[in-house]
């Protein structure tokens, strides 16, 4: 069971790191807010008769937070788009923070001039930020062939030769794609996952931190009893308060000596045999720091040994450590 839990912790850590990486990449893409680019463009037919249609297929790459509108904002006068047949397919998110869109829209040839070096533009859904509002592209070449005889019923959309403009509501309020991904759900899901992973890592201790008793003993080993009494006892008192605060989970570093001793007396995990010695140490420390008292030369080593003994006696055993984990 322990091994499975370890595997789970490692897997959650990997998910956490992946989530942080993707979050950073997506934030950078949102921050740069670059103009979308055309990946590919092609006609279903490169040669069509006058009055017939060829479908333009575009693959567009956009930042994850931008959306393309499939109705052209500008196009050659010789080509008329069939708006009611326009298609927009939304692709999946790319790990780099981009998304691909596919647009398919038929254009009807109304002029015998071949299409060479022509351009068109498609609008982007507006955002609250200052950002590009259109994507421009060079249309691929299209040859227009004049028929020897105009057919009786040419494949021309009804009324395409009228001067009426397309309904602007189509440009302003396009319907959402069927597979639209709710970005807020993604963001909340990732945020909740990060909180869960951090909680489990903190609770299980997979990210190893130095235990408070090891830090205390390391700091105690650096103390020199030959230092000035004020400096020595100030450092020794700080080490004791920091250790007890971290080891027994209470706020004692900012307490006075009297308040600190009262907390120790009321705490069930503090061994009683140490309370009297710690009380004597606290009084001696206060006299040195605040009353210019100069203790005997043997007091500093004794005080240092007292705190070391207290730390060692309150260090949890290996079995207790595993139980706590």
N, C-alpha and C positions, 0 to 999 in steps of 0.2 A: 504493500500500500504506500509505503514511504517513497519507493522508486517512482510510482505513478504520479505521486504528488510533485516530486522533483521535476519529472518530465512536464507536468502541467505548468509549473512555475517557469520553466525555461521557455515553454511555448508562449506563455503570456508575456514574458519579457520580450521575446522576439516580436510579438504583435504590437507591444507598446513602442518598441524602437521603430518598427515599420510605420506605425501611426504617426509618430513624431516626424519621421522623414517625409511622409506624404503630406502631412500638415504644413511643413515648411515649404515644400515644393509648390503646393497649391496656393499658399500665401504669397510666394514670390510671383507666381503667374498672375494672381489678382492684383498685386502691387504694380507690376510692370504694365498690365492692361494693354498689351500690344495689339495692333491691328490684325484681324484674322487673315489667313493666307489661303490661296487656292492651291490645292494639292494636284488636282487634275481637272480637265474640261474636255468634253468631246461631244460630237453630234452622233445621233443614231444613224443618220444618213448624211454623207458628205456632199451628195448631189441630189437636188430635189427639183421638181417642176414648179414653175410659177403657180402660186395659189395652193401649193401643198405645204406640209409641215415636216419639220425635223425636230426631234426632242434633244434639248441641251441637257447634258448630265454633268453636274458639278460636284466635286468632293472638296469641302471646305473645312479647314482646321481652325478652330477658335479656342480662346481661353475658356476654361471650364464654366465661367460665370456669364458668358455671352451667348446670345441666341440669334440665329439667322432667320430672316423673313423671306419666304420663297418667291416673292413677287418683285420683279425687276423694277428698280427706281429709274434707271435709264437704259436705253437700248437703241440699236440702229433703227432709223425710221422705216427702213425696208423690211424689217421683221416685226411682226405683231405677236406678242405673247398670248397664249391661250390660258388665262388665269385660272379658269375653273378646272383645269386639268393639272395644275401645278402640284407637285408632290414634295414633301419634306420628310426625310428619314433621319432621326437622331441616333447617332452612334453611342457607344459606351464611353465612359471616361477613360482617359489614358493615364497611367501612373505618373506621367510627367505634368499632369494638370491641364491637359488639352482634351478637346472633344472633336470628333469628326461628324460633319453633317453632309448629307447627300440631297441635292436638289435636282429634280427632273421637271422640266417645263417645256412644252412644245412651242415652237415659233413658226408662224406662217409667213412665207415669202410673198411680198406684195410688190416687188420690184425686180427687174431683170439684172440688176447689178450684182455681181458676185461679191461675197463678203470677204474682204481682205483687210487685216489690221483694224478691225472694228472692236469697240469696247462696250462693256455693259457694267452696271453696278447693281448690287442688291443691298437693301437696308438691313441694319442690325437693330435688334430691340433696344430701346433707349434704357440707359441706366442713370442713376443719380450722380455718378461721377462724370468728370470731363473725359470723354473717350471717343474713339472713332465711331461714326454712325453708319458708315457704308463700307462695303468691300468691293473694290474695283477689279476687273479682270479683262484680259484680252481674249476675245472670242476666237475659237479655232476657225480656220477657213471654211467657207460654205459656198458651193457652186450652185448658181440658179440657172436652170435650163428653161428656155422658152419653148413651150409645146407648139407643134405645127398647127394644132387646132385646139382652141379653148374648149375644154369639156363642158357639157351641159350642166353638170352638177359638181363643180370643183369642191374639193375638201377644204372649205373655208368656214371658219366659225361664223355663226350667225351674227351679222352686223359688224364684222371686223373692219369694214370700210367706212363705218360711220365716224363722225367726229366726236362722239361721246367718249369721255375719259372713263377709265375703269373706276369702279367705286372705291373711294379712298378708305372706306372702312376696312377693306381687305388688307390694306397696307398698315393700318393702325392697330387692328385687333385680330391678328391671325390666331387661329385655333391652336391650342397647345398640342404638341406631338403626343401620340398615344403612349410611348415609352418614356415620357418625361420623368426625370429623377428629381425628387424633392431634396434640394441641397440642405435644407434645414434638418431633415431627418438624418441625413448623412453626418452632418456636423454634430448633432446631439448624440447620435450613436457612438461616434468616435470619442466624444468628450466623456460619455459615460463609461466607455471601455477603458479609457486612460485612467479615470478615477478608480475603477475596479482593479486594474493592474497595479497601480500605485499602492492601493490598500493591501492587496495580497502580498506584494513584495515587502511592504513594511511589516506586515504581520508575520510572514514566514521567515524573513531575514535572508532571502536569497541574495540580496545585495549586502555583502558582509560589511558591517561597521565595527569599529573597535569598541569592545564592551567598556563600560565606565570604570570597572575595576582595573583593567589593563591600562587605560589612560591615566588613572590615578597613580598606579605604581610606577609608570614611566615618568610622570611628572615628579613624583617623590624622589626618584633616583637622581634627578637633576639638582635637587636642593643641596646646598652646602651649609652645614651647621656653623661654619666659620664666618658666614656672612653677618652683616649687621643685624642685631636682634629684630629691629622693626621690619626690615625687608624679609628676613627669614620667616617670622611669624605671620606676616601679611600673606606671603605666598602659601604657607602651610595651611592657613585658615581658608584661603580661597580654594585650594585643592580639596579640602575636606567638604566644604559646602557644595562645590560642584559635583563631587562624587556622590554624596548622599542625595542630592537633587535628582541626578540622572538614575542612580541605582534604585531609589525608592519612590521615584515619580512624585516629588513635591517641590514647591518653590521655596528654596531656602537660601539662595545666594544673596538675596537683597535683605535678608532678615538680620536683626541685631542678634548678639550672642544669646540674650535671654529668650528671644522668640525662637531662635534656632534650636536651643536646648529643649524648649517646651515641645516643639514639633517632634524631636527625637524621642522624648519620653512618651508621647502619645502614639507613636508609630509601633505597630505590633511586630514588625520584622526586625526592629533594632534590638540586639542582644542586651539584656539588662546589665550584664557584668561590665559593659563598656560605658554605661551612662555616667557613673561616678567619675571615671578617669577623664571622659570627654568634658564634663563640667569643670573639673580642675584645669584642664588644658584651655578651655575658653576663657576662664578668669585670668589665667596667666597671660594669654595672648592679648586680652584687652589692656592689661596693665602695661605690657611692653609697648603696644601701639599707641595708647592714649595717655599714659601716665609717665612716660619716659623711664619705666622700670627696666633695670639691667639685671637679667636673671643670672644664676650661676652658670658656669661654663658647661656643666653636664646636663643642664635642662634642655638645651636645643637638641642634642642627640636623643634624649629620652622622649621628647615630644615627637620627633620624627619617627622613632620606633613605635610609639603609641599609635600614630595614625596608620602606619604600615600594618600593624597587627589588626587594627579595626577593619581595614580594607580586606585583608586576607580572610578574616573571620566572617565577613559578610559577602564574600564572593560565592555565588551559587555553585553547587557541585555540578559535575557533568550531566548526571541524570536529571537534576532539576532544570538545567539549561535546555535539555532536549524536551522536557515536559512543557516548559514555557514556550518553546518554538512550536 
